[in-house]
């Protein structure tokens, strides 16, 4: 039994290292603050040309950092192309960049499909990636004419194209700060804008939680709910973080209010199971966690916490089975343990 318990502990440790929320980020880069100089670069281009960025060129740079085979990167590529084409100014320069230098065929195909002609720089060795301190793909940065960082767009949301156009016109001097703020408030889809803000706060919370910064994650999720109080996903995420913080009663209140309106929201059963597990109400926890396997789009955590539950009950064989299922889904391949 001692060896089996030791194996369970090792599996638990491995899962804790692997089982994190998807990474995303707020609209920022880690290593350059707004108003500070962007790093200069000289990179080889997709077609063998040299692509450079120097300070004080007088042009506004839009740099879109992409990842291969990612839908959001493809959407950002096409939207940025549309914005620059619509503004049609020789003072506005669009450069795409990627570190996926082994995916040149993919990028050529995407550019051909979208009739995209702006250059793609190859960031071999992740040099610009590291200098900027990128957090998520795609990331779009807009410079001032002096080469300082003005604006950042992390990821792609429904209002990406609208925001990027406003940021470009601000960088070029067509909009002052007041006009920019007014333009952003008058998004053609105000409801979508509220949802987009909530999505960005949720994304930031996911990154913060993956780093163990639970208080900051909770603060971002409360900001998400301030932007869009109807966001069931933000309520579930916040309750989940509150459980992790040990604020079980507050988490339960959040979930109760949600369940009263929408009992079948994805993720609710998992959080309810975690609340019962924290209180060592093992039978209720087991029922909720098993229900969550059917209703949860990502059953990995449900399997993991069922493993924890059965370990507490001394049902080591059942615990090992659920740990195995969790690892299988994390690693996306069969997992076998020694007997």
C-alpha positions in Angstrom: 0.0 0.0 0.0 2.9 2.4 0.7 4.2 2.1 -2.8 0.7 2.7 -4.2 0.3 5.8 -2.0 3.7 7.1 -3.1 2.7 6.6 -6.8 -0.5 8.5 -6.1 1.5 11.4 -4.6 3.9 11.5 -7.6 0.9 11.5 -10.0 -0.7 14.3 -8.1 2.5 16.4 -8.3 2.8 15.8 -12.0 -0.8 16.8 -12.6 -0.4 20.0 -10.5 2.5 20.9 -12.7 0.6 20.2 -16.0 -3.0 21.1 -15.1 -3.2 24.9 -15.5 -5.7 27.2 -17.1 -5.2 28.2 -20.7 -2.8 31.1 -20.9 -3.9 34.5 -22.2 -3.2 38.1 -21.2 -4.3 41.6 -20.8 -3.5 44.3 -23.4 0.1 44.7 -22.5 3.6 43.3 -23.1 5.8 42.5 -20.1 9.1 44.3 -21.0 8.0 47.6 -22.6 5.7 50.1 -20.9 3.6 52.5 -23.0 5.6 55.6 -23.9 8.9 53.7 -23.8 11.0 52.9 -26.8 10.2 49.7 -28.8 13.2 47.5 -29.5 14.6 48.0 -32.9 15.1 44.9 -35.1 16.5 43.6 -38.4 15.1 40.3 -39.5 15.0 38.2 -42.6 11.7 38.3 -44.4 9.6 35.4 -45.7 10.8 36.2 -49.2 14.4 36.7 -48.3 14.3 40.5 -47.9 15.7 42.4 -44.9 13.0 43.9 -42.7 14.1 46.6 -40.2 12.6 48.9 -37.6 14.5 52.0 -36.4 13.5 54.7 -34.1 12.5 58.2 -35.3 11.7 57.1 -38.8 8.6 59.3 -38.8 6.4 56.3 -39.6 3.8 54.6 -37.4 4.6 50.9 -37.1 1.9 48.2 -36.6 3.7 45.0 -35.6 1.5 41.9 -35.5 3.2 38.9 -33.9 1.7 35.7 -35.1 1.6 32.0 -34.3 1.2 29.4 -37.0 -2.0 27.3 -37.3 -3.9 29.6 -34.9 -7.3 30.9 -35.9 -6.9 34.2 -33.9 -3.6 34.9 -35.6 -5.1 34.4 -39.0 -8.0 36.7 -38.1 -5.6 39.4 -36.8 -3.5 39.1 -40.0 -6.5 39.7 -42.2 -8.0 42.5 -40.0 -4.7 44.4 -39.8 -4.3 44.2 -43.5 -7.9 45.6 -44.0 -7.2 48.5 -41.5 -4.0 49.6 -43.2 -5.5 49.2 -46.7 -8.5 51.3 -45.6 -6.4 54.1 -44.0 -4.1 54.1 -47.1 -1.3 56.3 -45.7 2.4 56.0 -46.6 3.1 56.9 -43.0 1.5 53.8 -41.7 3.7 50.6 -41.9 2.4 47.1 -41.2 4.8 44.3 -40.4 3.9 40.8 -39.4 6.4 38.7 -37.4 6.6 35.1 -36.3 9.1 32.8 -34.5 7.5 29.7 -36.3 10.3 29.7 -38.9 9.6 26.1 -39.9 6.1 27.0 -41.0 6.9 29.1 -44.0 4.7 27.1 -46.3 1.7 27.7 -44.1 2.3 31.4 -43.9 2.7 31.6 -47.7 -0.6 29.9 -48.2 -2.5 32.1 -45.7 -1.0 35.2 -47.2 -2.0 34.1 -50.7 -5.5 33.3 -49.6 -6.0 36.7 -48.0 -4.1 38.6 -50.7 -1.8 39.9 -48.1 1.3 41.7 -49.3 2.8 43.3 -46.2 6.1 41.8 -45.1 6.4 38.9 -42.7 9.6 39.0 -40.6 11.1 35.8 -39.2 12.0 36.1 -35.5 14.4 33.2 -35.4 15.5 32.6 -31.8 12.6 34.5 -30.4 14.6 37.7 -30.1 11.9 40.3 -30.6 9.5 38.0 -28.7 11.8 38.1 -25.7 12.6 41.8 -25.9 9.0 42.7 -25.9 8.0 40.1 -23.3 5.0 38.8 -25.2 2.4 36.9 -23.3 -0.2 35.7 -25.9 -0.6 35.2 -29.6 -1.4 37.2 -31.6 -0.1 40.4 -30.1 -0.3 43.7 -32.0 1.7 46.7 -31.0 1.3 50.2 -32.4 4.2 52.7 -32.3 4.4 56.5 -32.2 6.2 58.2 -35.0 9.2 58.4 -32.7 9.2 54.6 -32.2 7.7 54.5 -28.7 5.1 52.0 -27.7 1.6 53.5 -27.8 -1.0 50.7 -27.9 -1.2 47.0 -27.5 -3.9 44.5 -28.6 -3.5 41.1 -27.0 -5.2 38.2 -28.9 -8.1 38.8 -31.2 -11.6 39.9 -30.2 -14.7 40.9 -32.1 -13.7 44.6 -31.9 -10.1 44.1 -32.9 -10.4 45.8 -36.3 -12.4 48.7 -34.9 -9.9 49.2 -32.1 -6.8 48.9 -34.3 -8.1 51.5 -36.7 -8.7 53.9 -33.8 -5.2 53.2 -32.4 -3.6 53.8 -35.8 -5.4 57.1 -36.3 -4.4 58.2 -32.8 -0.8 57.3 -33.5 -0.8 59.2 -36.7 -2.2 62.3 -35.0 -5.7 62.2 -36.6 -7.3 61.6 -33.1 -6.2 63.1 -29.8 -6.6 61.3 -26.5 -10.1 62.6 -25.9 -11.3 61.7 -29.4 -9.7 58.3 -29.1 -11.6 57.6 -25.9 -14.8 58.8 -27.4 -14.2 56.6 -30.5 -13.6 53.5 -28.4 -16.8 54.2 -26.4 -18.8 54.5 -29.6 -18.1 51.0 -30.8 -20.7 50.0 -33.4 -21.5 47.0 -31.2 -21.6 48.3 -27.7 -22.8 45.0 -26.2 -20.0 43.2 -28.0 -17.6 45.8 -26.6 -18.7 45.0 -23.1 -18.3 41.3 -23.7 -14.9 41.9 -25.3 -13.7 43.8 -22.2 -15.0 41.0 -20.0 -13.3 38.5 -22.2 -10.0 40.4 -21.9 -10.3 40.5 -18.1 -11.1 36.8 -18.0 -8.0 36.1 -20.2 -5.8 38.1 -17.9 -7.3 36.2 -14.9 -6.4 32.9 -16.6 -2.7 34.0 -16.9 -2.6 35.3 -13.3 -4.1 32.1 -11.9 -1.7 29.9 -13.9 1.0 31.8 -12.1 -0.6 31.3 -8.7 -1.6 34.9 -8.3 -5.1 34.2 -7.1 -5.9 37.6 -5.5 -5.0 39.3 -8.8 -7.0 36.8 -10.8 -10.1 37.4 -8.6 -9.7 41.1 -9.1 -9.6 40.7 -12.9 -12.7 38.5 -12.8 -14.6 41.0 -10.7 -13.6 43.6 -13.3 -15.0 41.3 -16.0 -18.3 41.1 -14.2 -18.3 44.9 -13.8 -18.0 45.1 -17.6 -20.5 42.4 -18.3 -22.6 41.3 -15.2 -24.4 38.7 -17.3 -21.2 36.8 -18.1 -21.9 33.3 -16.7 -18.4 32.2 -17.6 -16.9 35.0 -15.5 -19.1 34.0 -12.5 -18.0 30.4 -12.8 -14.3 31.4 -13.1 -14.6 33.7 -10.1 -16.2 31.1 -7.9 -13.5 28.6 -9.0 -10.8 31.1 -7.9 -12.6 31.9 -4.7 -12.6 28.1 -3.8 -8.9 28.0 -4.5 -8.4 30.9 -2.1 -10.5 29.2 0.5 -13.4 31.6 0.3 -15.9 28.8 0.0 -18.9 30.6 1.3 -18.5 33.5 -1.1 -18.0 31.0 -4.0 -21.2 29.2 -3.0 -23.2 32.4 -3.0 -22.0 33.3 -6.4 -22.8 29.9 -7.8 -26.3 29.7 -6.1 -27.3 33.0 -7.7 -26.2 31.7 -11.1 -27.8 28.3 -10.8 -31.1 29.9 -9.9 -31.1 31.5 -13.3 -29.1 29.1 -15.5 -28.7 25.6 -13.8 -27.0 24.0 -16.8 -24.1 26.5 -17.3 -20.9 24.7 -18.2 -18.5 24.4 -15.3 -21.0 24.9 -12.5 -21.1 21.3 -11.4 -17.3 21.2 -11.2 -17.2 24.2 -8.9 -20.0 22.9 -6.8 -18.0 19.6 -6.5 -15.0 21.6 -5.4 -17.0 23.4 -2.7 -18.2 20.1 -1.3 -14.7 18.7 -1.5 -13.3 21.6 0.4 -15.9 21.0 3.1 -15.1 17.3 3.1 -18.6 16.5 2.0 -17.4 13.6 0.0 -20.7 12.1 -1.2 -22.0 15.4 -2.5 -18.7 16.2 -4.0 -18.6 12.8 -5.8 -22.0 13.3 -7.2 -21.3 16.8 -8.5 -17.9 15.9 -10.0 -19.3 12.9 -11.8 -22.1 15.1 -13.2 -19.4 17.6 -14.3 -17.8 14.8 -16.4 -20.9 14.9 -18.6 -21.5 18.7 -18.6 -17.9 20.1 -18.5 -16.2 20.8 -21.8 -12.9 20.1 -20.2 -13.2 17.0 -17.9 -9.5 17.0 -17.1 -9.9 18.8 -13.8 -13.0 16.8 -12.9 -11.0 13.6 -13.2 -8.1 15.1 -11.2 -10.4 16.1 -8.3 -12.2 12.8 -8.4 -8.8 11.3 -7.9 -8.2 13.5 -4.9 -11.6 12.6 -3.5 -11.1 8.8 -3.8 -7.6 9.2 -2.3 -9.2 10.9 0.7 -11.7 8.0 0.9 -8.9 5.4 0.7 -10.1 4.1 -2.6 -6.7 4.1 -4.2 -7.6 2.0 -7.2 -10.4 4.4 -8.2 -8.1 7.4 -7.4 -5.4 6.0 -9.7 -7.9 5.5 -12.5 -9.1 9.1 -12.4 -5.5 10.4 -12.2 -4.7 8.3 -15.2 -7.6 9.7 -17.2 -6.6 13.3 -16.2 -3.0 12.7 -17.3 -4.2 11.1 -20.6 -6.2 14.2 -21.4 -3.3 16.5 -20.5 -0.7 14.6 -22.4 -3.1 13.5 -25.2 -1.7 10.0 -25.3 -2.2 6.7 -23.4 -0.9 6.7 -19.9 0.1 3.5 -18.1 1.3 3.1 -14.5 3.3 0.2 -13.2 1.3 -2.2 -11.1 
